Amino acid sequence: MYKEMLDSPTLSEASTLINVDDTTITDDITLTNFDYKKPELKFQEEYSIKDKIQRIIPSKSTLKLILLILGWYLSSALHSNFSKKVLKQYKHPFTMTYIQFLTIVIYNGISHCVGFTNLKPISKFVIKQTLPLSIFQICGHLLNSFSLSLVSVNFLQTIKALSPLFIIGIYRIFFKEKYSKKTYTSLIPLIFGVMLVCFNKTSFNAIGFFCAFFSTFIFALQNVFTKKVLSNYKSKSEKLDKFNVLFYFSLQAFILLTPLWLKIDGYEIITKGIILEEGTEKKVLLWNIFINSIFNFCQSCFAFTLIHHVNPVTYSITGLVKRVFVISVSLIFFGDTVTFIQGVGITITFIGLFLYNKARNESNTEIIKDIPKEKFRIPKRTFSLRHLIYSNSLLPTTNKEYSSVKIQ
């Protein structure tokens, strides 16, 4: 399990940044004959106030991270609530899912043309890697859309909180992986909270519940599949970045859904036009679909970018807070209502999610402590004149690079 953590691009990037030691200089030839006492005293006196100000003001990287998280929260909340708005005006979840895949392909193509992303040319390898994901995405998003057409946003988001239960169950049954007692205990409030949310008989919809339930299970299965099957690359050149994965699985999903869409909704739309609910204007519907498609693409971009800036534990916690944010927006700005018992159930569910994240974080910390030091060597940043001469570089970086230069 720790192998997955070490292979994770986010963890490796984080370890490289955190473990660079600029204060420890181990050189083959030490620079001497310079008096550093006066400059050090002058430096401390001149920039002491500036240093205090810099401690108060967040750095550029911190501000960038905050903006990424806020963008992810806002786009996710608006996407979920605009999806519900569209499905109230036009009750065709199949068409909405079909449009979402199409717009992701279009927006990704535009971002490639303007130089924001770099899409690789299509090949057998690309299709082989993304086709299974497109199958998971088709099934998961269709069930999610059907559920959202029948239940509220806060109900759907609460059912999605059962994702840890499915992931642990899949790993335990199929891969025989064991977890700590705290992890299993944290699942109890998750299940109990969801049961309370489903307690209201007047607003409970069985079909909507099962669609949300199986949608969550499919996305959990996709999570396990991508980690166990699609993460074994022979070289870095084979690895697809997140935007390439997003583009190609959406393209394949759109192609695969086209025959079904023509049979279910497409033929009727082509021959009879869009049939709207009473009191709905076509311009308003098209505008809501357009806004929903933009937020759908933005939330995917924010999520994929955030994955590369934080470690998995932080991403999991921000995902937990995101669900709370989405439910809060649906209650405050879009007029969703919950009973007192449902409110208690939502609260207990998120307490269970918090306990689960805490338990997984503690178990991951214990695993890292058990790793032998030989397998967890940390390179230190060093400056060496010999390295400078051999590498023709202005800033030598690691002992590993230095040793490789000497071998050459």
RONU-653097 format. One line per field, with one value per residue (C-alpha): x, z, y; chain; residue in one letter. Coordinates in Angstrom, 3 decimals. Layout:
xx: X;...;
zz: Z;...;
yy: Y;...;
unit: A;...;
code: A;...;
END
This chain:
xx: 0.000;2.873;4.156;1.093;1.787;5.399;4.424;1.827;2.923;1.524;3.438;6.685;6.390;5.612;8.559;10.907;9.822;9.697;12.926;15.239;17.756;19.366;20.956;23.151;26.011;28.181;30.750;33.829;35.530;34.359;34.371;36.440;38.370;35.200;33.902;30.159;29.568;28.851;26.564;24.543;24.000;23.104;20.735;18.882;18.501;17.396;14.803;13.503;10.336;9.836;10.133;7.436;5.119;5.778;4.787;1.395;0.726;0.186;2.701;1.837;1.669;-0.708;-2.955;-2.954;-3.990;-6.782;-8.085;-7.999;-10.028;-12.556;-12.885;-13.475;-16.102;-17.986;-17.941;-19.051;-21.891;-23.121;-22.793;-24.877;-27.573;-27.767;-28.036;-31.051;-32.455;-32.110;-33.713;-36.692;-37.207;-36.386;-36.763;-34.419;-31.376;-30.001;-29.786;-28.193;-25.487;-24.905;-24.507;-22.066;-19.717;-19.943;-19.174;-16.166;-14.734;-15.400;-13.925;-10.891;-10.329;-10.537;-8.073;-5.678;-5.946;-5.120;-2.187;-3.679;-3.422;-1.364;-3.428;-1.564;-2.473;-4.920;-3.413;-4.244;-2.531;-4.602;-7.829;-6.831;-6.165;-9.283;-11.962;-12.598;-12.894;-15.438;-17.592;-17.463;-18.207;-21.193;-22.827;-21.980;-23.087;-26.286;-27.344;-26.317;-28.440;-31.450;-31.142;-30.855;-34.025;-35.902;-34.256;-32.759;-29.116;-28.500;-29.993;-27.750;-24.619;-25.330;-25.676;-22.353;-20.763;-21.022;-18.097;-15.563;-17.830;-17.746;-14.000;-13.136;-15.542;-14.016;-10.430;-11.317;-13.274;-11.293;-7.774;-7.816;-6.516;-6.943;-7.800;-7.600;-10.465;-10.872;-11.468;-14.209;-15.746;-15.932;-18.280;-20.994;-21.960;-21.767;-24.394;-26.522;-26.483;-27.606;-30.415;-31.673;-31.556;-33.729;-36.139;-38.600;-41.236;-42.959;-39.852;-38.099;-37.907;-36.811;-35.710;-33.739;-32.107;-30.995;-29.725;-27.602;-26.511;-25.309;-23.783;-21.631;-20.685;-19.645;-17.445;-15.854;-15.199;-13.629;-11.402;-10.089;-9.739;-7.643;-5.295;-4.858;-4.949;-4.254;-1.464;1.200;3.040;6.255;7.659;6.707;6.161;3.260;1.505;-1.446;-2.010;-5.428;-6.558;-5.752;-7.661;-10.613;-10.676;-10.384;-12.791;-15.362;-14.870;-15.341;-18.315;-19.933;-19.383;-20.682;-23.762;-24.746;-26.746;-28.597;-29.271;-30.720;-33.040;-34.146;-34.261;-32.470;-35.033;-37.841;-35.784;-34.858;-38.419;-40.553;-38.104;-37.509;-40.696;-40.521;-42.421;-45.146;-43.865;-40.349;-38.836;-36.473;-33.933;-33.786;-33.290;-30.495;-28.797;-28.969;-27.552;-24.692;-23.872;-24.102;-21.686;-19.117;-19.256;-19.045;-15.808;-14.403;-14.958;-13.111;-10.185;-10.007;-10.141;-7.401;-5.184;-5.704;-4.658;-1.183;-0.818;-1.797;-1.286;-4.107;-5.070;-5.512;-7.456;-9.757;-10.428;-11.102;-13.486;-15.341;-15.685;-16.793;-19.834;-20.811;-20.388;-22.521;-25.325;-25.144;-25.411;-28.389;-30.160;-29.397;-29.455;-31.576;-34.320;-33.860;-35.518;-34.667;-36.467;-34.889;-34.158;-32.563;-30.427;-29.219;-28.532;-26.460;-24.449;-23.787;-22.786;-20.136;-18.879;-18.410;-16.526;-14.260;-13.538;-12.820;-10.315;-8.653;-8.380;-6.930;-4.437;-3.235;-2.874;-0.926;1.427;2.082;2.868;5.411;7.113;7.511;9.310;13.035;15.331;17.089;13.837;13.024;16.242;15.867;18.240;19.679;20.353;24.094;26.489;29.727;32.309;33.241;29.596;29.384;32.363;31.148;27.481;27.914;24.924;24.485;22.666;23.429;20.410;20.877;23.472;21.829;22.554;26.123;26.744;25.350;27.744;30.733;29.775;29.690;
zz: 0.000;0.795;-2.752;-4.135;-1.876;-2.979;-6.653;-6.318;-8.259;-5.572;-2.754;-4.705;-5.627;-2.033;-0.674;-3.163;-2.036;1.691;2.095;0.258;2.845;1.807;5.209;5.102;2.596;2.011;-0.601;-1.899;-2.030;0.553;-0.343;2.225;2.615;2.923;6.026;6.291;9.754;8.754;5.813;8.018;10.693;8.077;6.354;9.565;10.519;7.052;6.352;9.804;9.363;5.855;7.142;9.742;7.052;4.803;7.620;7.847;4.093;2.366;-0.275;-3.972;-3.793;-0.810;-2.556;-5.686;-3.621;-1.920;-5.293;-6.669;-3.733;-3.897;-7.658;-7.200;-4.502;-6.453;-9.786;-8.144;-6.245;-9.269;-11.561;-9.232;-8.716;-12.372;-13.338;-11.046;-12.544;-16.098;-15.166;-13.663;-16.938;-19.268;-17.729;-20.023;-17.962;-20.858;-23.091;-20.340;-19.777;-23.530;-23.784;-20.855;-22.542;-25.810;-24.201;-22.317;-25.666;-27.232;-24.334;-24.126;-27.855;-27.480;-24.569;-26.723;-29.610;-27.349;-25.779;-22.322;-22.649;-24.820;-26.152;-27.389;-30.781;-30.564;-30.603;-29.633;-26.305;-25.545;-26.419;-24.328;-21.295;-21.527;-22.890;-19.520;-17.882;-20.476;-19.618;-15.906;-16.664;-18.880;-16.287;-13.325;-14.876;-16.357;-12.971;-11.317;-13.759;-13.383;-9.605;-9.687;-11.787;-8.953;-5.695;-4.294;-4.521;-0.774;-0.797;-3.694;-2.105;1.154;-0.631;-2.383;1.064;1.170;-1.262;1.475;2.418;-1.139;-1.585;1.644;0.769;-2.707;-1.414;1.449;-0.627;-3.866;-2.768;0.840;2.236;5.966;7.699;11.240;13.723;13.633;9.877;10.243;13.192;11.166;8.701;11.374;11.511;7.703;7.340;10.228;8.869;5.400;6.995;8.770;5.532;3.878;6.860;5.430;3.684;1.949;-0.002;-0.301;-3.849;-4.088;-7.745;-7.107;-4.058;-5.885;-8.871;-6.517;-4.601;-7.671;-9.186;-6.054;-6.225;-9.901;-9.237;-6.271;-8.544;-11.090;-8.347;-7.476;-11.138;-12.079;-9.114;-9.526;-13.323;-15.118;-12.881;-14.066;-16.826;-18.369;-18.776;-18.030;-21.737;-21.705;-18.828;-19.817;-17.893;-16.444;-19.303;-21.903;-19.850;-19.494;-23.225;-24.520;-22.139;-22.790;-26.555;-26.395;-24.060;-26.493;-29.438;-27.531;-26.295;-29.712;-30.958;-27.632;-27.478;-31.019;-30.038;-26.653;-27.124;-30.294;-32.875;-31.033;-30.723;-34.439;-35.647;-33.066;-31.484;-27.773;-25.754;-22.603;-19.330;-18.863;-18.109;-19.435;-22.194;-24.705;-24.394;-20.607;-20.915;-23.466;-21.327;-18.238;-20.242;-21.460;-17.927;-16.561;-19.210;-18.365;-14.632;-15.377;-17.309;-14.770;-11.794;-13.602;-14.410;-10.857;-9.378;-11.665;-11.032;-7.264;-7.212;-8.396;-5.718;-2.542;-1.110;-1.140;2.503;1.973;-1.233;0.605;3.367;0.872;-0.902;2.382;2.912;-0.727;-0.105;2.858;0.685;-2.153;0.262;1.923;-1.441;-2.459;0.820;0.927;-2.698;-4.498;-1.931;-1.129;2.114;4.687;7.776;11.228;11.119;7.674;8.921;11.826;9.369;7.087;10.098;11.349;7.839;7.582;11.086;9.857;6.790;9.028;11.281;8.205;6.816;10.226;10.573;7.073;7.724;10.932;9.249;6.340;8.832;10.548;7.200;6.326;9.709;8.978;5.660;5.914;5.702;2.695;0.714;1.912;1.207;0.962;-1.360;0.000;-2.012;-2.177;-3.876;-5.219;-7.435;-8.900;-9.746;-11.252;-13.542;-14.654;-15.236;-16.652;-14.543;-12.485;-9.670;-8.941;-7.345;-5.716;-4.645;-6.999;-9.987;-8.747;-8.542;-12.041;-13.390;-11.744;-13.284;-16.725;
yy: 0.000;2.343;1.689;3.465;6.421;6.639;6.324;9.065;12.146;14.414;12.751;12.616;16.285;17.200;15.205;16.869;20.316;19.686;17.752;20.151;21.320;24.586;25.161;22.072;22.428;19.379;20.354;18.670;22.109;24.654;28.346;30.273;33.558;35.564;37.310;36.805;38.313;41.902;41.092;38.735;41.403;43.996;41.593;40.819;44.477;45.587;42.863;41.999;44.076;42.723;39.166;39.833;41.207;38.215;35.884;37.595;37.882;34.484;33.486;33.235;29.441;29.600;32.130;29.953;26.927;28.893;30.110;26.545;25.224;28.078;27.621;23.899;24.494;27.174;25.330;22.053;23.717;25.655;22.628;20.432;23.041;24.111;20.433;20.168;23.363;22.004;18.685;20.514;22.410;19.519;16.057;14.183;13.073;11.024;14.100;16.193;13.555;13.317;17.103;17.170;14.682;16.627;19.995;18.589;17.437;20.863;22.878;20.595;21.048;24.834;24.792;22.735;25.227;28.193;26.330;25.754;21.955;19.633;16.734;13.680;12.182;9.305;5.814;2.242;2.756;5.883;4.059;1.046;3.258;5.442;3.075;1.346;4.768;5.871;2.825;3.692;7.342;6.537;4.280;6.514;9.807;8.382;6.991;10.259;12.298;10.005;10.268;14.062;14.273;12.508;13.677;16.886;17.940;17.565;14.040;12.995;14.508;12.676;9.324;10.004;10.209;6.395;6.175;5.155;2.235;0.877;1.451;-0.372;-3.196;-3.669;-3.654;-6.010;-8.552;-8.639;-7.646;-8.976;-5.689;-5.067;-1.805;-0.493;-0.743;3.058;2.904;0.286;2.175;5.398;3.655;3.304;7.028;7.119;4.409;5.695;9.265;8.160;6.108;9.251;11.245;8.585;8.564;11.128;9.002;11.923;13.037;9.660;8.305;4.673;4.851;8.050;6.473;3.319;5.340;7.472;4.365;2.449;5.605;5.980;2.298;2.575;5.616;3.806;0.814;3.174;4.600;1.125;0.120;3.152;2.630;-1.115;-1.532;1.735;3.083;0.600;2.451;1.165;4.687;8.291;8.941;6.480;8.201;10.388;13.606;14.337;16.590;13.932;11.365;13.769;14.519;10.948;9.230;11.994;11.619;7.848;8.192;10.651;8.266;5.238;7.101;8.497;5.439;5.124;8.860;8.836;6.003;7.394;11.194;12.183;11.073;12.859;16.063;15.973;15.351;17.218;19.645;20.228;19.662;21.809;21.794;24.386;27.867;27.180;29.288;27.715;30.554;30.158;26.399;26.729;29.364;27.107;24.174;26.369;27.607;24.064;22.761;25.457;24.712;20.985;21.493;23.966;21.677;18.870;21.184;22.536;19.032;17.670;20.699;20.513;16.835;17.871;20.579;18.697;15.234;12.631;13.252;16.992;16.360;13.956;16.498;19.302;16.915;16.410;20.168;20.503;18.287;20.451;23.554;22.116;21.202;24.643;26.420;24.258;25.092;28.825;29.978;27.384;26.841;23.134;22.090;19.423;18.173;18.257;14.504;14.820;17.701;15.546;12.715;14.964;16.183;12.635;11.546;14.248;13.466;9.896;11.173;13.259;10.253;8.115;10.651;10.910;7.115;6.708;9.514;7.830;4.442;5.977;7.680;4.356;2.700;5.400;4.939;1.219;1.819;0.987;4.001;2.487;2.689;6.182;8.062;11.828;13.718;16.953;20.057;20.620;22.974;21.504;23.181;19.824;19.195;22.668;21.980;18.547;19.383;22.915;23.892;27.037;25.283;21.616;20.030;16.628;14.113;11.656;13.893;14.423;10.668;10.155;12.820;11.119;7.779;9.337;
unit: A;A;A;A;A;A;A;A;A;A;A;A;A;A;A;A;A;A;A;A;A;A;A;A;A;A;A;A;A;A;A;A;A;A;A;A;A;A;A;A;A;A;A;A;A;A;A;A;A;A;A;A;A;A;A;A;A;A;A;A;A;A;A;A;A;A;A;A;A;A;A;A;A;A;A;A;A;A;A;A;A;A;A;A;A;A;A;A;A;A;A;A;A;A;A;A;A;A;A;A;A;A;A;A;A;A;A;A;A;A;A;A;A;A;A;A;A;A;A;A;A;A;A;A;A;A;A;A;A;A;A;A;A;A;A;A;A;A;A;A;A;A;A;A;A;A;A;A;A;A;A;A;A;A;A;A;A;A;A;A;A;A;A;A;A;A;A;A;A;A;A;A;A;A;A;A;A;A;A;A;A;A;A;A;A;A;A;A;A;A;A;A;A;A;A;A;A;A;A;A;A;A;A;A;A;A;A;A;A;A;A;A;A;A;A;A;A;A;A;A;A;A;A;A;A;A;A;A;A;A;A;A;A;A;A;A;A;A;A;A;A;A;A;A;A;A;A;A;A;A;A;A;A;A;A;A;A;A;A;A;A;A;A;A;A;A;A;A;A;A;A;A;A;A;A;A;A;A;A;A;A;A;A;A;A;A;A;A;A;A;A;A;A;A;A;A;A;A;A;A;A;A;A;A;A;A;A;A;A;A;A;A;A;A;A;A;A;A;A;A;A;A;A;A;A;A;A;A;A;A;A;A;A;A;A;A;A;A;A;A;A;A;A;A;A;A;A;A;A;A;A;A;A;A;A;A;A;A;A;A;A;A;A;A;A;A;A;A;A;A;A;A;A;A;A;A;A;A;A;A;A;A;A;A;A;A;A;A;A;A;A;A;A;A;A;A;A;A;A;A;A;A;A;A;A;A;A;A;
code: M;Y;K;E;M;L;D;S;P;T;L;S;E;A;S;T;L;I;N;V;D;D;T;T;I;T;D;D;I;T;L;T;N;F;D;Y;K;K;P;E;L;K;F;Q;E;E;Y;S;I;K;D;K;I;Q;R;I;I;P;S;K;S;T;L;K;L;I;L;L;I;L;G;W;Y;L;S;S;A;L;H;S;N;F;S;K;K;V;L;K;Q;Y;K;H;P;F;T;M;T;Y;I;Q;F;L;T;I;V;I;Y;N;G;I;S;H;C;V;G;F;T;N;L;K;P;I;S;K;F;V;I;K;Q;T;L;P;L;S;I;F;Q;I;C;G;H;L;L;N;S;F;S;L;S;L;V;S;V;N;F;L;Q;T;I;K;A;L;S;P;L;F;I;I;G;I;Y;R;I;F;F;K;E;K;Y;S;K;K;T;Y;T;S;L;I;P;L;I;F;G;V;M;L;V;C;F;N;K;T;S;F;N;A;I;G;F;F;C;A;F;F;S;T;F;I;F;A;L;Q;N;V;F;T;K;K;V;L;S;N;Y;K;S;K;S;E;K;L;D;K;F;N;V;L;F;Y;F;S;L;Q;A;F;I;L;L;T;P;L;W;L;K;I;D;G;Y;E;I;I;T;K;G;I;I;L;E;E;G;T;E;K;K;V;L;L;W;N;I;F;I;N;S;I;F;N;F;C;Q;S;C;F;A;F;T;L;I;H;H;V;N;P;V;T;Y;S;I;T;G;L;V;K;R;V;F;V;I;S;V;S;L;I;F;F;G;D;T;V;T;F;I;Q;G;V;G;I;T;I;T;F;I;G;L;F;L;Y;N;K;A;R;N;E;S;N;T;E;I;I;K;D;I;P;K;E;K;F;R;I;P;K;R;T;F;S;L;R;H;L;I;Y;S;N;S;L;L;P;T;T;N;K;E;Y;S;S;V;K;I;Q;
END
